Amino acid sequence: MSPKRVVHILLTSLLFISCNSDNDTSIDETDVTNSVLIEINKLRTKGCKCGADDMPAVPPLVSNSILTKTALNYANDMNARNYFSHISPEGTSPIQRAAAIGYTGKYVGEVIARNYTTAAEVVLGWKNSEDHCKAMMSNTYIEMGAGKSGNIWVANLGK
């Protein structure tokens, strides 16, 4: 399936999801991943500037359910225990957390943020952080999952 077709399907899915209930303001984990995926893929398919570096276009990412679960679990943990770091208080890294729940990829990167309202805002925040931007634009990564808990956002990128 072509990348344009994948993006079209995701956009169409989001349109129907957003129309399901005008009164429901909760976002489920699939919605978070899909909305963050769309925003990151906008950058990846056009290329962008990360700090002083021009980053060329790279292939779009695809959703991965294990990375989604890893990101959601970590967002929940940071929110519940009131910390904010790529390394947990126990010393676990993103790849260790992903492997612990079954991710078999060799690479896992992570972008985290807090105090953003929408996926578009959080991805713009990551784009404006040179290290986070370069992670999102890295052609090392081919898939991702995202999670949100309270005001904390996590996206795990993997291969």
N, C-alpha and C positions, 0 to 999 in steps of 0.2 A: 504494500500500500504506500502511495506517495506521501511525503511529509505534508503537502498541502491538503491532501485528503484527510490525514489524521487531525490536523488543526481544524478543518471544516467540521469533522465529526465532533471534536471536543467543543467547539463553539456552539454547535447545534444542541449538544447535550446540555451545556450550561444554560442556553436560552430556555429549554424546557424545564430544567431544574429551577431556575429563578422564577418561573411562572407558576410553579406548583402551589405556593402559598405566600400571599402578600404579607401575612402576619407573622410568619416564622422567620426570626432573625438569626437562628442558630445555623452554623455551617458544619456539615458533617465532613469526615476526613477525606472523602472522595472529592467533595467540592473544593476543599483547600488545595489538594494536590492538583486538580484540574486547573483551577484558577492561577496558581503559581506557575504551573507548567506552561500555560498559554503565555503568561507574561515573560518568563525566561526565554521561551522559544522565539518570541518576537525579537529579543536582543540577539539570540544565537543565529537566527536566519538572516539578519541584516548586518551583523557585526556592530561594534560600538567602540567607544574609547574608554579604557580603564586607566584612570590616572592620566599619565602622559602617553600611554601606549595605545596604538590603534590595534584593535583585535578584529581579525577577519571573521567572516561568517563561518559558522560550523554547523554540522547537522543538528536537527532538533532532538531533544531528549524525549524519551517515552516514559510513561508511568510505570512504577514498580511497586507492587503491594507490600513487599517486605520493607523497602525503604520508607514507604508511607507509614507503616506501623512503627518503625524505628524513630522516625521524625516525630510522630505524635506522642509516642512514649516519652521521648526526651523533652519535648515541650511541656508535657504534663508534669514530669519530674522537676524541671526547673521552676515551673509555676508553683507547684505544691511546696517545694522546699526553699523557694525564694533565693535562687542563685542564677547566674547568667555566665556561662562559660562553655567552650567547646569540650572541655574535660570535666567529667562529673566529679563530685566530691570524693568518690571512691577511686578516681584516677582512670576511668574508662574513656577511651577515645571513640570517635564516630564509627570507625571500622570495627572496633571490638563490640560496640553495642549492636551493630547490624549483624555481625557474625553470630552473636549470642542468640538471635532469633531466626537464624537460618539463611542469611544472605551469603552467597558463595562467591561474590565478585571479589576481585583483587584490589580494587580501589574504592574508597568511600571518602568523599569530601562533604563538608557541611557549611552552610551559611545560617546564621542565627540573627534575629533582630527582636526588638520589642518596641511597643508603643506605636504601632502602625495599625490602621483600620482595615485597609483593603490589600488584596494581592498586588495590585498595580503600585500602591504606595510602598509596600515592603520591597518589591523587586527594584523599584527606583532607588530606594535607600541602599540596597545591596550594590546596585550599579554605581552609586556614588562613593562606595568604599572600594578602593583599588583591589585589595586582596579578595573580597567577596566577588567583585566583578570578574576578576580573572578566573576564579573558581567556576562561576556560572558559564564563562566563555571557553573553558578548557575543552579541547576535543578529546581529552582522556575520558570524559564522562559521556555515557550514552543513555542513562536512565536516572530517574529521580522519584522521590516521594516527599511530601511536605505535611507538616502538622502545625496546629495552632492551639494554644491553651492560654486562656486569659489574654494577656497582651504579648505573649511570646510566640514567635514564629520560628520554625526550623524547617530547612530543606536539606535533605541528604541526596547527594549526587553520587552515582556509582557506575562501575563497569565490572 
